[in-house]
Amino acid sequence: MKIDNNTLKKIAHLARLEFDEAGAEKMTKDMTQILDWVEKLNEVDTEGVEPITTMSSEVNVLREDKVGEHLSHEKGLKNAPQKDSDYFRVPKVME
């Protein structure tokens, strides 16, 4: 499939892309190559092949959320280098 200039301009507008004439030629060529590659995938028999959502077989291992003991203000501020009543004191980072 060949990308024409009108299609490229529409895609560029939707994606908020800006490029010069040389960039437009390169983008047209690259997008045409991508679409040609996708068309080649249509030639492969994928009947019975399950789609995948990730290339990794790893699964996130999450712990169960449990209500437990919480840190009190006194314990949390115990080793703070500087504190002000119930808060940590830190240097100003924005002017």
N, C-alpha and C positions, 0 to 999 in steps of 0.2 A: 504494500500500500504506500502510496506517495503522499506526503504532506505538502499541500499547496500554501502559498503565502497567506491567503485569507484564514485558513485553519490555524496556521502558526500564529497569526496576529490575535486571533480569538483566544487561543490557549495562553499566549503571553499576557493578554489582558486579564484573564481569569486568575492566572497565577501571579499577577503583578510583577512580571518580568520585563526588563528593558534591555535591548541589545541593539548594536549598530547593524549595518548591512552585512558585514563579514560574519558577525555573530549569528545573524538570522540564517545565513547560508549554512553555517556549521550546525546550528540547531535543527534546521530542516533535514540535513543529511543524517544527523544522529537519531532524530525521532523516526525517520523512515527506516533506518536500520533496526531500531527497537521493534517497530511494528512488523517488519519482515520476520524477525526472530519469533515474535509471538505467533505469527501465521504458521511458522514451521511447527510450533507446538501443537497446532490444530491437526497436523498430519499424524500425530502419534495416537495410537489407540489407548485411551485412558479408561475404558469401560471396566468397572469394578475396582478402580484405584481410589482409595480414600484420600480426600484432600487433607493437607497438613497445615497447621497454623504456625509451626515453628520448625526450625531445622535441628533443634536440640531435643534430646530425649529426656533431659533433666526436668524434674517437677519441683515447683516451689514447696518447701517444707515449712509450714507455718505452725506456730504453737497455738494452742487453744487460749483464747482470752479468758483470764480468770481474775476476779477481784481479789486483791491481796493487800498486804500491809503497804501503806504509803509512807513516804518520807515526810516527816514533820518540818515546819519552818526552821525550828531550832537546829535539828540535825542537818538540814540542807545548808544552812548558813554557818554551821559550826567552824568549818575550815576555810571560809571565804577570806581572801586577803583584805577586802574592804566590804563593809556592809552598811546599810542604812535602814534601820528598823527591820522591815520584812523583805528587803530587796538587796541584790548584789549591786555594788558600785563599780562601774567600769569607766574607762576613759572615754571622752567624747570622740566619736569617729567621723562625724559630719560637721561641717562648719556652716 
